[in-house]
Structures are given as structure tokens and as C-alpha cells.
Amino acid sequence: MTRPATHIWRLLKWGRTLARHGALRGIERDPNTPPQVKRLVRLARFGTFQPAQPDYAGAFQEIGPAAIKLGQTLATRPDLVGEDAAHNLLSLQDSLPPVPFEQIRQQIETSFERPLDELFASVDPEPVGSASIAQVHRAVTTDGRQVAVKVLRPEIREKFARDIATYEWAAAHLEALGGEATRLRPRLTIANFKRWTNRELDLRREAASASELADTLRGIEGYYIPAIDWDRTNGRVMTIEWVEGVKISDREALVAAGHDMPDLARRLVLAFLNQAISGGFFHADMHQGNLFVLADGTIVAIDFGIMGRIDRRARQWLAEILYGLITGNYRRVAEIHFEAQYVPSHHSVDEFATALRAVGEPMRGKPVSELSVGQMLDGLFAITRDFDMQTQPHLLLLQKTMVMVEGIATQLNPAINMWDVSAPYVRSWMRDELGPEAAIADRIREDTETLLRVPQLVRRLEEQFPPKGGAPEQPPLPEVELMWDTRERTGNSWLGYVLAALGGAALVYGGVWSGWLG
């Protein structure tokens, strides 16, 4: 188990990097920041020359691969890091210098225990993409098919494990300080981050996600998921069909190719709604670099390391919330939040409905280009504070993806109105899923299942099952022994932590002297 002094040392080093980019200023000034954290921040930034405008993305990029992924996660949490930081982190590019091809060759051959030329007729040594976790090479299989080969960076799993252990330790101590940190649940944020990155670090799971999404979208025209080559895929290598298309971010090329831009934007939004609401399983990394357009107008998605999942009941709530906002039925939206137990029952439904109206009314009937997303998020997160709403990670991932889709759709068609595009689809889905026929079918299915469970229910009468809200059951959080608990249990002094702080100070002063002498 990693010693607390090691965690403190890492945090001070990372804090030093953040300070050089001006990224600690907001933490230090935030009135909700605990005094203990402010003291650590002041130590980390001592002697640095901070830029006028903080560069959060640059700081996370410099710290390393795990920090890049963490920064992308925090971009969905303006309630936790602030709106300016979240907006800046959206520009965080997940790219690193490529690993030499010989190391990539060794990774492939070691993982398959076969020579490279038994798997591929050729592999281009120049990568087409190099990110924090893996890099991608174009290749031709021995049977002549064009494919993309994604290979994990050497020792990347070990590096992530070390850094995430420190994230968990820091989040546990932050949450234990109470106040706003308890409501924002940083430990749960890191737990979800760990689960997502562990999925990305196992390329078999990414391949399985691509396969499942393809099945979910079967029959949806104009949206395509490339096929997986399972014979050339394992935990460290994934081989997927190569696609020739124009990046969806290249608007000029799309226009030159004769694509209908409003139709392209509309189909992108509907494809996302199909995934999130109909399927309950959605591609949660739909940024511009992961979407292409084929010559016939088909949208192709790649990179399925981050996926979102929503159960059926939560999808019903989500559809009703969206439809309520579209139609201005804020009372029903408020009721759903209470039914889902997103809002504690001691609050007033009517007051919550009024608060939602204050956020929703300025958005209705306007194109995206006229909306201030920043003001909208400010209003929404003010509501979460005022009504003691705890963070719901599954909704945050959905919100992040919606923002991505909205941004791309707006670039394709600046006049698009997301509400107008979404309303017919949501209305149709609600009619099919929540109408009388659906209710009768659900009742028959549920009653039949209950009858089949009667023998088990009799044996388990003494067991109690608390009612669940709209949020899915959260994963168990790792046990983290707090520093002050260690002191009380063992009677040891804080010598180790003092030495770590002194080491951090030495690091700070060393940076100052090297800056002056250099």
C-alpha cells in the first residue's frame, strides 16, 4: 500500500505544475475550498510566476497520461472545478508523442505470442493517432483487409494505477473535510473515473462495447459502427475495420462533397437520442475527432473506450424531463426529480418547479447559436446547491455527451434548434414506452415475473430491500485510511508528513533556483 508521504509528494509535484500554469488560482480563491487545501495550494505555488489567464488544459497535458484523462472527466464537472476551468479543459487534447514502432511491434507480438507477419501483411510504422493510453496504426491483414490497429502504450496500466491511487487518497481526505466537498462527492467522481479508465485499458472491453453499440443501432440508417476483427484483438491490441471518410469537423470538405449539412446535424442528434433513450447504451466520447462522414453521408463513429449506460426506468425519467423542458411543463419535471429521489423530499416541488422555469424559459424556442451554455449551467448548478441535489455521475456523463453533440451539430448547422429536433423523437418514444399499450404490456410482464419468483420470495421474506431512486446503485468505494485516523490508531507523530511537506518545499525552492540560475 502506498504511504501517505508518497501521496503528498506526488500532489505537491502536480500542484507545482498546476501553479506554473496558473491553474491553482481558482482553488485558492474559492470560498468553498477548505483551509487545509488552501494551505497546500499556497505551498505548491510559492515562488512561481503565474500567467494572467490560467491554462488548465496545458497543466494536465504536462502532468501526464492519467492527468489528461482526469482533466477530460473534470471538464464535465463545472460544479466541482468552476465554469472557466471546465470550459478550458474541453480543449484538452488527448495526444502524446508516439511510442517507437519497435515497442509497438513488441507489444503486438508478446500479447499474441506470434510474429507480426503472421497477423498482418503490413503495418504502417507511422501512427495515424497517438493518445495518452494507446496509439493507432493502419495495417493490412494477411487476408487483404484494410484495418486500424490500436495498441496500448507500454506499462501504461501500471502508470495509471499509481496515479489513481493518489487521486483516491486525495479525494477521500477532501470529502472527509465536510461542507461542499461532501455534497459534490469527489470520491465517487474518482471511482467512476477509475472504472472508465480500467475499461479503456482493456481493449477487449472496448471491442465488446463497439460490438454491442452496433447491435443497438442495427436498423438505424445513416450511422455506422466499424466491425471488430476478433481474431486480432486481445486486452492490449484491438483491430477494427478501416473507414475512409471526412472528419465531421471539416465543414468545408463536407460542403464541397455535397453533403446536406442541416440533415447531417439532425441525424447526428437523433443518433445520439437513439443510443441514450432507446438503447440506454451510448457512445460517451462523441467529439469531432471520433466522427467521420462517408461519401454517401453515413456518419461513422470510432473509439469506444468511454461508454455510458442508463437503465430503463432512468431513461423514462430522462425522456419525461426532456419533454417537460421542451414543452415548458416544469411542474412535471420537478415531480420527476422528486420521484427519482434526485432532490430530498423535505424540499418543495413547487419551489423546485419555479427554479427550473427560471433556467428553462430563456432557452425555449431559440437556436443554439443564441443560447449561453455558460449561463444555463450556472443556473442549473445553482439549483443543485439550493436544493441539496447530490451529484449523479451517470447524468453527468450523459450531459457531457449532449454538450459534445450539440457543439458539433451547431458547427454543421448554426441555425439548428435542439429542442425542435428532439421533440418529435422524444414524444414518439414516450408514446411507445409510456402509453396505455406499453403500460399493459409492462404490467403483464412484471406480474408474470413476480409469479415465477414466488418460491424464492417465500424463502427470502426476512430480507429487506430499501427503495431505490432514479440514480443507479453506486460502486463500492475503496477503503482509504485517513491521516488523522492513522495517528489516533498508532499514536505516531506526523513526522512522515512533515518530511513530505519539507520535500515539497525543497522541490519548490529547487524550481525557483533553477529558474533564476537558468
Long-range contacts (C-beta under 8 A, 24 or more apart in sequence): 2-162, 2-165, 2-166, 2-169, 3-496, 4-169, 4-483, 4-486, 4-496, 4-497, 4-500, 5-496, 5-497, 5-499, 5-500, 6-166, 6-500, 7-165, 7-166, 7-169, 7-170, 8-497, 8-500, 8-501, 8-504, 9-500, 9-503, 9-504, 10-163, 10-166, 11-40, 11-44, 11-166, 11-170, 12-40, 12-43, 12-44, 12-500, 12-501, 12-503, 12-504, 12-507, 12-508, 13-504, 13-507, 14-63, 14-67, 15-40, 15-41, 15-43, 15-44, 15-45, 15-504, 16-44, 16-45, 16-48, 16-504, 16-507, 16-508, 16-511, 17-59, 17-62, 17-63, 18-44, 18-56, 18-59, 18-63, 19-44, 19-45, 19-48, 19-50, 20-48, 20-49, 20-50, 20-59, 21-50, 21-51, 21-54, 21-55, 21-56, 21-58, 21-59, 21-62, 22-50, 22-51, 22-52, 22-53, 22-54, 22-55, 23-54, 23-55, 23-56, 23-59, 23-85, 25-50, 25-54, 26-54, 26-81, 26-82, 26-84, 26-85, 30-82, 32-179, 32-180, 32-181, 34-174, 34-177, 34-179, 34-181, 36-177, 37-174, 37-177, 43-501, 43-504, 43-505, 43-508, 44-504, 44-508, 46-505, 46-508, 47-508, 47-509, 47-511, 47-512, 48-511, 48-512, 49-515, 54-84, 54-85, 54-88, 55-88, 56-81, 56-85, 56-88, 56-89, 56-92, 57-88, 57-89, 57-91, 57-92, 57-93, 60-89, 60-92, 61-92, 61-93, 64-132, 64-159, 64-163, 65-96, 65-132, 65-133, 65-153, 65-156, 65-159, 65-160, 66-132, 66-159, 66-160, 66-163, 66-164, 66-167, 66-197, 67-163, 68-92, 68-94, 68-96, 68-132, 69-94, 69-132, 69-133, 69-160, 69-193, 69-196, 69-197, 69-200, 70-167, 70-193, 73-189, 73-192, 73-193, 73-196, 74-189, 75-400, 76-396, 76-397, 76-399, 76-400, 77-184, 77-189, 77-391, 77-396, 78-377, 78-381, 79-184, 79-381, 79-384, 79-385, 79-391, 80-184, 80-186, 80-189, 80-391, 83-374, 83-377, 83-378, 87-374, 94-131, 94-132, 95-129, 95-130, 95-131, 95-132, 96-130, 96-131, 96-132, 97-130, 98-127, 98-130, 98-135, 99-130, 99-135, 99-153, 99-154, 101-125, 101-126, 101-137, 103-154, 104-135, 104-137, 104-151, 106-154, 107-151, 107-152, 107-154, 107-236, 107-237, 108-149, 108-151, 108-237, 111-234, 111-235, 111-236, 111-237, 112-232, 112-234, 112-237, 117-142, 118-142, 119-232, 120-149, 120-232, 123-149, 132-156, 133-197, 133-200, 133-201, 133-305, 134-203, 138-242, 139-239, 141-229, 141-232, 141-239, 145-229, 145-241, 146-241, 146-242, 147-229, 147-232, 147-239, 147-240, 147-241, 147-242, 148-226, 148-239, 148-240, 148-241, 148-242, 148-302, 149-232, 149-237, 149-238, 149-239, 150-203, 150-206, 150-237, 150-238, 150-239, 150-240, 151-236, 151-237, 152-201, 152-203, 152-236, 152-237, 156-201, 157-201, 160-197, 160-201, 164-190, 164-193, 164-194, 164-197, 167-193, 167-194, 168-194, 168-478, 168-480, 169-480, 172-480, 172-482, 173-480, 173-482, 173-483, 176-482, 180-385, 183-385, 183-388, 183-390, 183-391, 184-391, 185-390, 185-391, 187-477, 188-391, 188-393, 188-474, 188-477, 189-391, 189-393, 191-474, 191-475, 191-477, 191-478, 192-393, 192-397, 192-475, 195-475, 196-305, 196-306, 199-305, 199-306, 199-307, 200-305, 200-306, 202-235, 203-233, 203-234, 203-235, 203-236, 203-237, 203-238, 204-233, 204-234, 204-235, 204-238, 206-238, 206-304, 206-305, 207-233, 207-238, 207-240, 207-304, 209-304, 209-305, 209-307, 210-240, 210-304, 212-281, 213-275, 213-279, 213-281, 213-282, 213-283, 213-301, 213-304, 213-307, 216-275, 216-278, 216-279, 216-281, 217-271, 217-274, 217-275, 217-279, 220-271, 220-274, 222-267, 222-271, 222-297, 222-298, 222-299, 223-267, 223-271, 223-274, 223-298, 223-299, 223-300, 223-301, 224-294, 224-298, 224-299, 224-300, 224-301, 225-300, 225-301, 226-300, 226-302, 240-302, 243-292, 243-294, 243-300, 243-302, 244-294, 245-292, 245-293, 245-294, 245-295, 245-300, 246-292, 246-293, 247-288, 247-289, 247-291, 247-292, 247-293, 248-288, 248-291, 248-292, 248-293, 248-299, 248-408, 248-412, 249-288, 249-289, 249-408, 249-411, 251-411, 251-412, 254-293, 254-412, 257-293, 257-295, 259-293, 259-297, 260-297, 261-412, 261-413, 262-412, 262-413, 262-415, 262-416, 263-297, 264-293, 264-297, 264-299, 264-412, 264-413, 265-408, 265-409, 265-410, 265-412, 265-413, 265-416, 266-409, 266-413, 266-416, 266-421, 267-299, 268-299, 268-405, 268-408, 268-409, 268-412, 269-405, 269-406, 269-409, 269-416, 269-418, 269-421, 269-422, 270-421, 270-425, 271-299, 272-401, 272-402, 272-405, 273-422, 273-425, 273-426, 274-425, 276-308, 276-310, 276-315, 276-318, 276-398, 276-401, 277-315, 277-318, 277-319, 277-425, 277-426, 277-429, 278-429, 280-309, 280-310, 280-311, 280-312, 280-315, 281-307, 281-308, 281-309, 281-310, 282-307, 282-308, 282-309, 282-310, 282-398, 282-401, 283-307, 283-401, 284-308, 284-397, 284-398, 284-400, 284-401, 285-401, 285-404, 286-401, 286-404, 286-405, 286-408, 287-404, 287-408, 288-408, 291-408, 306-397, 308-394, 308-397, 308-398, 308-401, 309-394, 310-394, 310-398, 311-472, 313-470, 314-340, 314-394, 314-470, 314-471, 314-472, 316-433, 316-434, 317-470, 318-398, 319-426, 319-429, 319-430, 319-433, 319-434, 320-430, 320-434, 322-422, 322-426, 323-423, 323-426, 323-427, 323-430, 325-356, 325-360, 325-363, 325-364, 325-419, 326-364, 326-419, 326-422, 326-423, 326-426, 327-423, 328-357, 328-360, 328-361, 328-364, 330-354, 330-356, 330-357, 330-360, 333-360, 336-470, 337-389, 339-470, 340-469, 340-470, 340-471, 341-468, 341-469, 341-470, 341-471, 342-389, 342-390, 342-392, 342-469, 342-470, 342-471, 343-387, 343-388, 343-389, 344-387, 344-388, 347-387, 347-388, 352-383, 352-387, 355-383, 355-386, 355-387, 356-383, 359-383, 363-419, 364-419, 365-417, 365-419, 366-417, 367-414, 367-415, 367-416, 367-417, 368-406, 368-409, 368-410, 368-414, 368-416, 368-417, 368-418, 369-410, 369-414, 369-415, 373-403, 373-406, 392-470, 392-471, 393-474, 394-471, 394-472, 395-471
